[in-house]
């Protein structure tokens, strides 16, 4: 299916409104043509010049419709024609309003539906996709590109149909007034089309470049806002400003070039058309036939309609440029929609509820890129109710191991087993319901404390349950001191809280879920000693009656684990209790010496 067909498919649920819009466009076009045809009796009455020969088909139609209004004396007939023209103009503009309003409504509805689909697909993307894609490009696609693409669905499409109808009505009137002169007028179209082809080619190329540069600019802004602390700490304001300036300049150049060629199409087509029509007028007015064989009132009406024909022709000549803008944006929208997702459970798979015996990693291999193995033949066992710590230097593969449990990623070789069942047999949703995850980078949303604790599948939790979880996480006291307590908004990414406070909210979130399996990924990193102690006390509540996998750089936080697994270069090099590993004097002792 083509891009334009896919976009138009989004208008299908609103086909009734679409039909109303098109019907109003037909009515406005017919009334517009009728209004122009009324110029003939108006001019004849105004200059007291009756028909000097057999009436044209247009005159006969006008006479059949409003002949009764013209049968009175000249003054009354002129008044009637003037009132009829005003009434026709008013009715036509009501129809134009209905067309425009319904088109805008459909456009906004389509934008909502398209944005919802795109965002839904973004939520389905695997974590690897987030690592490989700039967040600003995604934001630009969901917001700006959808707004650009929606214009093709209704506003541009319906407006184009209306201008086509107008052109057909005008051409029909011209044909019935003088088919010979109309044939000459029709010579304008191929001239305009031939002249505009290179212009439209430039519009297409530059529009695509402008869309890409807008995404780059959005990415720079998003990265700078998210990393504001690092930017200020490293006094990198001027560097980030220079980055934005460079992308903004490239976007400006692309946009200006695209706009220059897009805006050229209309004036060029209108100028060419007006030139041809004026040459036609001069030729027939000075020719031997005298006004092309037409009565003066009819000839003036013919010229007026021919000039008015230029407006819809000009708009139609601009349609390819506007469509290219929309389709360039649609390319990015559909590229995001068409990304295959392995994150969606398709109704196949068992539902995991609780761990009865053990978690097993059986000779697991994993690589983010081909042949660059992050995990190599890793085998680990975690018994139900055990606390197992995974330690090792940065880049050893610790976080990759725990990402396998909620199936953020899947192993390329080997198996992860839950009670002997391969983890791939279970739906991702059921696995994640059974796991609580507290990571080093605590993600909080610009919402209330209450909503951040009772997040996702716990959104309906009672206030008493939320407060109980907060007390267990040593978070209730600082929450009570906030301006609005549990209803205080924490700011974007929890900017209004300290690192320790954010981490305790994350622990409260995990406690509220009461999941049987717990994953702690660097949960106490980058905290000062006082905050770390409060978080450690909270973690002790979290560990009770759960199967726990802990990752930590600070080995003091894992010394009380039942077993410790040491990773180096993606391989298990040691395993045992803290005391035994220290006595062995191997990799664990060396890590302990540098922590």
C-alpha positions as CSV (number, residue, x, y, z in Angstrom):
1,X,0.0,0.0,0.0
2,X,1.4,3.4,-0.9
3,X,2.1,6.1,1.7
4,X,-0.8,8.3,0.5
5,X,-3.2,5.3,0.6
6,X,-2.1,4.4,4.1
7,X,-2.7,8.0,5.2
8,X,-6.1,8.2,3.6
9,X,-7.0,4.9,5.3
10,X,-6.9,6.8,8.6
11,X,-9.8,8.9,7.4
12,X,-12.0,5.8,6.8
13,X,-13.7,5.9,10.3
14,X,-14.7,9.5,9.5
15,X,-16.2,8.8,6.1
16,X,-19.5,10.4,7.0
17,X,-17.8,13.7,7.9
18,X,-15.7,13.3,4.9
19,X,-18.8,12.9,2.7
20,X,-20.3,16.0,4.2
21,X,-17.1,17.9,3.5
22,X,-17.0,16.8,-0.1
23,X,-20.7,17.5,-0.5
24,X,-20.2,21.0,0.7
25,X,-17.3,21.4,-1.6
26,X,-19.5,20.4,-4.6
27,X,-22.2,22.8,-3.5
28,X,-19.7,25.7,-3.1
29,X,-18.1,25.0,-6.5
30,X,-21.5,24.9,-8.3
31,X,-22.6,28.1,-6.5
32,X,-19.4,29.8,-7.4
33,X,-19.9,29.0,-11.1
34,X,-23.5,30.1,-10.9
35,X,-22.5,33.4,-9.4
36,X,-20.1,34.0,-12.3
37,X,-22.7,33.1,-14.8
38,X,-25.0,35.7,-13.3
39,X,-22.5,38.3,-14.5
40,X,-24.1,38.0,-18.0
41,X,-27.6,39.3,-17.1
42,X,-26.1,41.7,-14.6
43,X,-23.9,43.4,-17.3
44,X,-26.7,43.3,-19.9
45,X,-29.1,45.0,-17.5
46,X,-26.4,47.4,-16.2
47,X,-25.6,48.7,-19.7
48,X,-29.1,48.1,-21.0
49,X,-27.7,45.8,-23.7
50,X,-30.0,43.0,-24.5
51,X,-29.1,39.8,-26.2
52,X,-28.1,40.5,-29.8
53,X,-28.4,37.0,-31.1
54,X,-29.3,33.4,-30.1
55,X,-28.5,32.9,-26.3
56,X,-25.7,30.6,-25.3
57,X,-26.3,27.4,-23.3
58,X,-25.2,29.2,-20.2
59,X,-27.7,32.0,-20.8
60,X,-30.5,29.5,-21.3
61,X,-29.7,27.8,-18.0
62,X,-29.5,31.1,-16.1
63,X,-32.8,32.1,-17.7
64,X,-34.5,28.8,-16.8
65,X,-33.4,29.1,-13.2
66,X,-34.0,32.8,-12.5
67,X,-35.9,34.0,-15.6
68,X,-38.9,35.1,-13.5
69,X,-36.7,37.6,-11.6
70,X,-35.6,39.2,-14.9
71,X,-39.1,39.7,-16.4
72,X,-39.8,42.9,-14.4
73,X,-38.8,46.3,-15.5
74,X,-35.0,47.1,-15.9
75,X,-34.5,48.6,-12.5
76,X,-36.4,45.9,-10.6
77,X,-34.6,43.2,-12.6
78,X,-31.2,44.7,-11.9
79,X,-32.1,44.8,-8.2
80,X,-33.2,41.2,-8.3
81,X,-29.9,40.1,-10.0
82,X,-27.8,42.0,-7.4
83,X,-29.7,40.4,-4.5
84,X,-29.4,37.0,-6.2
85,X,-25.6,37.4,-6.6
86,X,-25.3,38.4,-2.9
87,X,-27.4,35.4,-1.8
88,X,-25.4,33.1,-4.0
89,X,-22.1,34.5,-2.5
90,X,-23.4,34.0,1.1
91,X,-24.6,30.5,0.4
92,X,-21.4,29.6,-1.3
93,X,-19.3,30.8,1.7
94,X,-21.5,28.9,4.1
95,X,-20.6,25.8,2.1
96,X,-16.9,26.8,2.0
97,X,-17.0,27.1,5.8
98,X,-18.6,23.7,6.2
99,X,-16.0,22.2,4.0
100,X,-13.1,23.8,5.9
101,X,-14.4,23.1,9.3
102,X,-15.2,19.4,8.6
103,X,-11.8,19.0,6.9
104,X,-10.0,20.5,10.0
105,X,-12.0,18.2,12.3
106,X,-11.1,15.1,10.3
107,X,-7.5,16.2,10.1
108,X,-7.3,16.6,13.9
109,X,-9.0,13.2,14.5
110,X,-6.6,11.5,12.0
111,X,-3.6,13.2,13.8
112,X,-4.8,11.8,17.1
113,X,-5.2,8.3,15.7
114,X,-1.9,8.3,13.9
115,X,-0.1,9.7,16.9
116,X,-1.6,7.1,19.1
117,X,-0.6,4.3,16.8
118,X,3.0,5.7,16.5
119,X,3.4,6.1,20.2
120,X,1.9,2.6,20.8
121,X,4.5,1.2,18.4
122,X,7.3,3.1,20.2
123,X,6.2,1.5,23.5
124,X,6.5,-1.9,21.8
125,X,10.1,-1.4,20.7
126,X,12.7,-3.6,22.4
127,X,15.2,-1.8,24.6
128,X,17.9,-2.3,21.9
129,X,15.9,0.0,19.6
130,X,15.9,2.7,22.3
131,X,19.7,2.4,22.6
132,X,20.2,2.8,18.8
133,X,17.7,5.7,18.2
134,X,18.0,9.3,19.2
135,X,15.1,10.2,21.5
136,X,14.7,13.6,19.8
137,X,14.1,11.9,16.4
138,X,11.3,9.8,18.0
139,X,9.8,12.9,19.6
140,X,10.0,14.8,16.3
141,X,8.2,11.9,14.5
142,X,5.4,11.6,17.1
143,X,4.7,15.3,17.2
144,X,6.0,17.3,14.3
145,X,5.9,14.7,11.5
146,X,2.4,13.5,12.4
147,X,1.2,17.1,12.2
148,X,2.8,17.5,8.8
149,X,1.6,14.2,7.5
150,X,-2.0,14.8,8.6
151,X,-2.5,17.7,6.2
152,X,-2.6,15.3,3.2
153,X,-5.4,13.3,4.7
154,X,-8.1,16.0,4.8
155,X,-7.1,19.6,4.4
156,X,-4.9,19.2,1.3
157,X,-7.0,16.4,-0.2
158,X,-10.4,18.0,0.3
159,X,-9.1,21.4,-0.8
160,X,-7.7,19.8,-3.9
161,X,-11.0,18.1,-4.7
162,X,-12.7,21.5,-4.3
163,X,-10.3,23.2,-6.6
164,X,-10.7,20.4,-9.2
165,X,-14.5,20.9,-9.0
166,X,-14.1,24.6,-9.3
167,X,-11.8,24.2,-12.4
168,X,-14.3,21.8,-13.9
169,X,-17.3,24.1,-13.3
170,X,-15.4,27.1,-14.8
171,X,-14.2,25.1,-17.8
172,X,-17.8,23.8,-18.4
173,X,-19.1,27.4,-18.3
174,X,-16.3,28.6,-20.6
175,X,-17.0,25.7,-23.0
176,X,-20.7,26.5,-23.3
177,X,-19.9,30.2,-23.8
178,X,-17.3,29.5,-26.6
179,X,-15.7,26.1,-27.1
180,X,-13.2,27.6,-29.6
181,X,-11.8,30.1,-27.1
182,X,-11.9,27.4,-24.3
183,X,-9.6,25.2,-26.4
184,X,-7.1,28.0,-26.5
185,X,-7.4,28.5,-22.7
186,X,-6.7,24.8,-22.2
187,X,-3.3,25.2,-23.8
188,X,-2.2,26.8,-20.6
189,X,-2.3,23.5,-18.6
190,X,0.5,21.6,-20.4
191,X,2.7,24.7,-20.4
192,X,2.3,25.1,-16.6
193,X,2.9,21.4,-15.9
194,X,6.0,21.3,-18.1
195,X,7.4,24.4,-16.4
196,X,6.7,23.2,-12.9
197,X,8.3,19.7,-13.1
198,X,11.9,20.8,-12.2
199,X,10.5,23.0,-9.4
200,X,8.6,20.1,-7.8
201,X,11.7,17.9,-8.1
202,X,13.6,20.4,-6.0
203,X,10.8,20.7,-3.5
204,X,10.8,16.9,-2.9
205,X,14.5,16.7,-2.3
206,X,14.8,19.7,0.0
207,X,11.7,18.7,2.0
208,X,13.2,15.4,2.9
209,X,16.4,17.1,4.0
210,X,14.4,19.6,6.1
211,X,12.5,16.8,7.9
212,X,15.7,15.0,8.8
213,X,17.4,18.2,10.1
214,X,14.4,19.0,12.2
215,X,14.7,15.6,13.9
216,X,18.4,16.3,14.5
217,X,17.6,19.6,16.1
218,X,15.0,18.0,18.4
219,X,17.5,15.4,19.4
220,X,20.0,18.0,20.5
221,X,17.4,19.8,22.6
222,X,16.2,16.6,24.2
223,X,19.7,15.4,25.0
224,X,20.7,18.7,26.5
225,X,17.6,19.0,28.7
226,X,18.0,15.4,30.0
227,X,21.7,15.9,30.6
228,X,21.4,19.4,32.1
229,X,23.3,18.4,35.3
230,X,26.3,17.1,33.3
231,X,26.2,20.1,30.9
232,X,26.4,22.5,33.8
233,X,29.0,20.4,35.7
234,X,31.3,20.5,32.7
235,X,30.6,24.1,31.7
236,X,29.5,22.8,28.3
237,X,26.8,25.4,27.7
238,X,28.7,27.0,24.9
239,X,29.4,23.6,23.3
240,X,25.7,22.6,23.4
241,X,24.7,26.1,22.1
242,X,27.1,25.6,19.2
243,X,25.6,22.1,18.5
244,X,22.1,23.6,18.4
245,X,23.2,26.5,16.3
246,X,24.8,24.2,13.8
247,X,21.7,22.0,13.5
248,X,19.4,25.0,13.5
249,X,21.4,26.6,10.7
250,X,21.2,23.4,8.6
251,X,17.5,23.1,9.2
252,X,17.0,26.7,8.3
253,X,18.9,26.3,5.0
254,X,16.9,23.2,4.1
255,X,13.6,24.7,5.1
256,X,14.3,28.0,3.2
257,X,15.3,26.1,0.1
258,X,12.2,23.9,0.2
259,X,10.0,26.9,0.8
260,X,11.7,28.9,-2.0
261,X,10.8,26.3,-4.6
262,X,7.4,25.4,-3.0
263,X,6.3,29.1,-3.1
264,X,7.6,29.5,-6.6
265,X,5.0,27.0,-8.0
266,X,1.9,29.2,-7.4
267,X,3.2,32.5,-8.7
268,X,4.8,30.9,-11.7
269,X,1.6,29.0,-12.8
270,X,-0.6,32.1,-12.3
271,X,1.8,34.4,-14.2
272,X,2.0,32.0,-17.1
273,X,-1.8,31.5,-17.1
274,X,-2.5,35.3,-16.9
275,X,-0.1,36.0,-19.8
276,X,-1.7,33.4,-22.1
277,X,-5.3,34.6,-21.3
278,X,-4.3,38.3,-21.8
279,X,-2.7,37.4,-25.2
280,X,-6.0,35.6,-26.0
281,X,-8.1,38.6,-25.1
282,X,-5.9,40.9,-27.2
283,X,-6.0,38.5,-30.1
284,X,-9.8,38.0,-30.2
285,X,-10.7,41.6,-29.4
286,X,-8.6,42.9,-32.3
287,X,-9.4,40.0,-34.7
288,X,-11.8,40.1,-37.6
289,X,-14.4,38.2,-35.7
290,X,-14.6,41.0,-33.1
291,X,-14.7,39.7,-29.5
292,X,-14.5,36.1,-30.8
293,X,-18.1,36.4,-32.0
294,X,-19.5,36.9,-28.5
295,X,-21.7,39.7,-27.2
296,X,-19.8,42.2,-25.0
297,X,-21.5,41.0,-21.8
298,X,-20.7,37.4,-22.6
299,X,-17.2,38.1,-23.6
300,X,-16.5,40.1,-20.4
301,X,-17.9,37.2,-18.4
302,X,-15.8,34.7,-20.4
303,X,-12.6,36.7,-19.6
304,X,-13.6,37.1,-15.9
305,X,-14.2,33.3,-15.5
306,X,-11.0,32.5,-17.4
307,X,-9.0,34.7,-15.0
308,X,-10.8,33.2,-12.0
309,X,-9.9,29.8,-13.3
310,X,-6.3,30.7,-12.6
311,X,-6.9,30.5,-8.8
312,X,-7.9,26.8,-8.6
313,X,-5.2,26.0,-11.3
314,X,-2.6,27.7,-9.1
315,X,-3.8,25.8,-6.0
316,X,-3.6,22.5,-8.0
317,X,-0.1,23.3,-9.1
318,X,0.8,23.8,-5.4
319,X,-0.7,20.4,-4.4
320,X,2.4,18.3,-5.4
321,X,4.7,20.6,-3.3
322,X,2.3,20.4,-0.3
323,X,1.9,16.7,-0.8
324,X,5.7,16.2,-0.9
325,X,6.0,18.0,2.4
326,X,3.4,15.7,3.9
327,X,4.8,12.5,2.3
328,X,8.3,13.3,3.5
329,X,7.0,13.4,7.0
330,X,4.9,10.4,6.4
331,X,8.0,8.4,5.4
332,X,9.4,8.9,8.9
333,X,6.0,8.1,10.6
334,X,5.6,4.9,8.7
335,X,9.2,3.9,9.1
336,X,8.6,4.0,12.8
337,X,5.2,2.2,12.5
338,X,6.8,-0.5,10.4
339,X,9.6,-1.4,12.8
340,X,9.0,-5.1,13.6
341,X,8.6,-5.6,17.3
342,X,9.5,-8.8,19.2
343,X,8.2,-7.1,22.4
344,X,4.5,-7.9,21.8
345,X,3.0,-11.1,23.2
346,X,0.7,-12.4,20.4
347,X,-1.4,-14.5,22.7
348,X,1.0,-17.4,22.6
349,X,2.8,-18.5,25.8
350,X,2.1,-19.5,29.3
351,X,1.5,-17.1,32.1
352,X,4.2,-17.0,34.8
353,X,2.9,-16.5,38.3
354,X,5.5,-17.5,40.9
355,X,8.9,-19.2,41.3
356,X,8.7,-22.6,42.9
357,X,12.3,-24.0,42.7
358,X,14.9,-22.0,40.9
359,X,16.2,-19.7,38.1
360,X,18.8,-21.2,35.9
361,X,21.1,-19.6,33.3
362,X,22.3,-22.5,31.1
363,X,25.3,-21.7,29.0
364,X,23.9,-18.4,27.9
365,X,25.5,-16.3,25.1
366,X,24.4,-12.9,24.1
367,X,25.7,-10.1,21.7
368,X,24.2,-6.7,21.0
369,X,26.2,-6.7,17.7
370,X,27.1,-9.7,15.6
371,X,30.1,-11.7,17.0
372,X,30.7,-9.1,19.8
373,X,29.7,-11.3,22.6
374,X,28.8,-9.6,25.9
375,X,28.0,-12.9,27.6
376,X,30.0,-16.1,26.9
377,X,28.8,-19.5,28.1
378,X,27.3,-18.1,31.4
379,X,25.7,-20.6,33.8
380,X,24.2,-19.3,37.1
381,X,21.7,-20.8,39.5
382,X,19.4,-18.8,41.8
383,X,17.4,-20.9,44.2
384,X,13.9,-19.7,45.4
385,X,14.3,-17.4,48.3
386,X,18.1,-16.9,47.7
387,X,19.9,-13.6,47.4
388,X,22.5,-13.9,44.6
389,X,24.9,-11.1,43.9
390,X,26.6,-10.6,40.5
391,X,29.7,-8.5,40.6
392,X,32.5,-7.6,38.2
393,X,34.2,-4.6,36.5
394,X,32.3,-2.3,34.2
395,X,31.5,-3.9,30.9
396,X,31.6,-7.5,32.4
397,X,28.0,-8.1,31.4
398,X,26.2,-7.8,34.8
399,X,23.3,-5.7,33.6
400,X,22.9,-7.9,30.5
401,X,22.4,-11.0,32.7
402,X,19.5,-9.4,34.6
403,X,18.0,-8.0,31.4
404,X,17.4,-11.6,30.3
405,X,15.0,-12.3,33.2
406,X,12.2,-9.8,32.3
407,X,13.0,-10.6,28.6
408,X,14.1,-7.1,27.8
409,X,16.5,-9.1,25.6
410,X,16.6,-12.8,24.6
411,X,19.7,-15.0,24.5
412,X,21.1,-16.0,21.1
413,X,22.5,-19.2,22.6
414,X,21.7,-21.2,25.7
415,X,18.6,-21.0,27.9
416,X,17.2,-19.1,30.8
417,X,14.9,-21.5,32.8
418,X,12.3,-20.8,35.4
419,X,11.5,-24.0,37.3
420,X,13.0,-25.9,34.4
421,X,10.8,-24.2,31.8
422,X,12.5,-22.0,29.1
423,X,11.7,-18.4,29.8
424,X,10.7,-17.9,26.1
425,X,7.6,-20.1,26.9
426,X,6.2,-17.3,29.2
427,X,4.6,-14.1,28.1
428,X,6.6,-11.0,28.7
429,X,3.7,-9.3,30.5
430,X,3.4,-12.1,33.1
431,X,7.2,-12.2,33.7
432,X,7.3,-8.5,34.3
433,X,4.3,-8.7,36.7
434,X,6.3,-11.2,38.8
435,X,9.4,-9.1,39.0
436,X,10.3,-5.9,40.8
437,X,13.2,-3.9,39.4
438,X,15.2,-1.2,41.1
439,X,18.0,0.2,39.0
440,X,20.8,2.7,39.4
441,X,19.0,5.3,37.2
442,X,15.8,5.9,39.0
443,X,13.1,7.1,36.5
444,X,10.4,9.3,38.0
445,X,7.7,11.0,36.0
446,X,6.4,14.6,36.2
447,X,3.5,13.5,38.4
448,X,2.6,13.3,42.1
449,X,4.6,11.2,44.5
450,X,1.5,9.0,44.9
451,X,1.3,8.3,41.1
452,X,5.1,7.6,40.9
453,X,4.8,4.9,43.7
454,X,1.6,3.4,42.4
455,X,2.8,3.3,38.8
456,X,1.6,1.1,35.9
457,X,-0.2,-2.0,37.0
458,X,-0.4,-0.7,40.6
459,X,-2.2,2.6,39.6
460,X,-5.3,1.5,41.5
461,X,-3.6,0.9,44.8
462,X,-5.1,2.3,48.0
463,X,-3.6,5.2,49.9
464,X,-2.9,3.0,52.9
465,X,-1.0,0.5,50.8
466,X,1.0,3.3,49.2
467,X,1.9,4.8,52.6
468,X,2.8,1.3,54.0
469,X,5.2,0.8,51.1
470,X,6.7,4.3,51.6
471,X,7.3,3.7,55.3
472,X,9.0,0.4,54.6
473,X,11.2,2.2,52.0
474,X,12.2,4.9,54.6
475,X,10.5,7.4,52.3
476,X,7.4,8.5,54.4
477,X,9.2,11.1,56.5
478,X,10.6,13.1,53.6
479,X,7.4,12.8,51.7
480,X,5.4,14.2,54.6
481,X,7.7,17.3,54.6
482,X,7.0,18.0,50.9
483,X,4.6,21.0,50.2
484,X,1.6,18.7,49.4
485,X,2.8,15.4,50.8
486,X,1.9,12.5,48.6
487,X,0.2,14.9,46.1
488,X,3.4,16.9,45.5
489,X,4.6,16.8,41.9
490,X,8.2,15.6,41.7
491,X,9.1,17.5,38.5
492,X,10.5,16.0,35.3
493,X,12.8,13.0,36.1
494,X,12.3,13.7,39.8
495,X,14.4,16.9,39.6
496,X,12.8,18.2,42.8
497,X,14.3,15.4,44.9
498,X,17.7,14.2,45.9
499,X,19.3,11.0,44.6
500,X,18.6,9.1,47.8
501,X,15.0,10.3,47.9
502,X,14.4,9.3,44.3
503,X,15.9,5.8,45.0
504,X,13.7,5.3,48.1
505,X,10.6,6.1,45.9
506,X,11.8,3.5,43.5
507,X,12.1,1.0,46.3
508,X,8.6,1.9,47.6
509,X,7.3,1.3,44.0
510,X,8.9,-2.2,44.1
511,X,7.6,-2.9,47.6
512,X,4.0,-1.9,46.5
513,X,4.2,-4.4,43.6
514,X,5.2,-7.2,46.1
515,X,6.8,-9.2,43.3
516,X,8.2,-12.6,44.2
517,X,11.4,-12.0,42.1
518,X,13.5,-8.9,42.8
519,X,16.2,-7.4,40.6
520,X,18.5,-4.7,42.1
521,X,20.8,-3.2,39.5
522,X,23.3,-0.8,41.1
523,X,20.6,0.4,43.4
524,X,23.0,2.2,45.8
525,X,25.5,3.7,43.3
526,X,26.3,7.4,43.4
527,X,24.7,8.0,46.8
528,X,26.4,9.7,49.8
529,X,26.9,7.5,52.9
530,X,23.9,8.8,54.8
531,X,21.6,8.3,51.8
532,X,23.1,4.9,51.1
533,X,22.4,3.8,54.6
534,X,18.8,4.8,54.4
535,X,18.5,3.0,51.0
536,X,20.2,-0.1,52.4
537,X,17.8,-0.2,55.3
538,X,14.9,0.0,52.8
539,X,16.4,-2.7,50.7
540,X,16.5,-5.1,53.7
541,X,12.7,-4.8,53.8
542,X,12.6,-5.4,50.1
543,X,14.7,-8.6,50.3
544,X,12.4,-10.4,52.8
545,X,10.7,-13.6,51.4
546,X,11.9,-12.9,47.8
547,X,14.2,-14.4,45.3
548,X,16.8,-11.7,44.6
549,X,19.4,-10.9,42.0
550,X,21.7,-8.1,43.1
551,X,24.2,-6.1,41.0
552,X,26.6,-3.7,42.7
553,X,30.0,-2.1,42.2
554,X,30.3,-1.5,45.9
555,X,31.0,-5.0,47.3
556,X,30.0,-4.0,50.8
557,X,26.4,-4.0,49.6
558,X,26.6,-7.7,48.5
559,X,28.7,-9.2,51.3
560,X,25.5,-10.6,53.0
561,X,24.3,-12.3,49.8
562,X,23.9,-16.1,49.9
563,X,26.1,-16.5,46.9
564,X,28.3,-14.2,44.8
565,X,29.0,-14.7,41.1
566,X,32.0,-12.9,39.6
567,X,31.9,-11.9,35.9
568,X,34.9,-10.9,33.8
569,X,34.7,-10.3,30.1
570,X,31.2,-11.9,29.9
571,X,32.4,-15.1,31.7
572,X,31.8,-16.5,35.2
573,X,35.2,-16.7,36.8
574,X,34.3,-17.3,40.4
575,X,31.3,-18.2,42.5
576,X,30.8,-18.7,46.3
577,X,30.1,-16.9,49.6
578,X,31.8,-13.7,50.5
579,X,34.1,-15.2,53.1
580,X,35.1,-18.1,50.8
581,X,35.9,-15.8,47.9
582,X,38.0,-13.5,50.0
583,X,40.0,-16.4,51.3
584,X,40.5,-17.8,47.8
585,X,42.4,-14.6,46.8
586,X,41.1,-14.5,43.2
587,X,39.1,-12.0,41.1
588,X,36.6,-11.2,43.9
589,X,39.4,-10.3,46.3
590,X,41.0,-8.0,43.7
591,X,37.7,-6.3,43.1
592,X,37.3,-5.9,46.8
593,X,40.7,-4.2,47.0
594,X,39.7,-1.6,44.4
595,X,36.2,-0.8,45.7
